[in-house]
Amino acid sequence: MEAANLVDVVSNLTTGDRSELTSLIQSGDLSSAVQLATAAIVAVDVAAQTRTENQDYLTKKRIAVILTEETRSFVNCRERRLFKFTHKLFCNCCWV
């Protein structure tokens, strides 16, 4: 289950007057209410951790793309300079 869906399910089970958690508490089944609350906390924690990991991965991927593009630009620029230099050395038209 995706993190966003998991948070929605947890929210539906634990919030509001008609939630499962409220029903368990009102019926006196505190053991089950505690278990549900604990599971909800764990689920939200996992969802938050997943989001953080996804954000970290995307940030690293963006940095890699930027570095690749910058390196490619530098290499292309360097190749052009080298071409111009060698062209001037070996081309008869530039010796005039």
Buried (B, 14 or more C-beta within 10 A) or exposed (E): EEBEEBBEEBEEBBEEEEBBBBBBBEEEEEEBBEEBBEEBEEBBEEBEEBEEEEEEEEEEEEEEEEEEEEEEEEEEEEEEEEEEEEEEEEEEEEEE
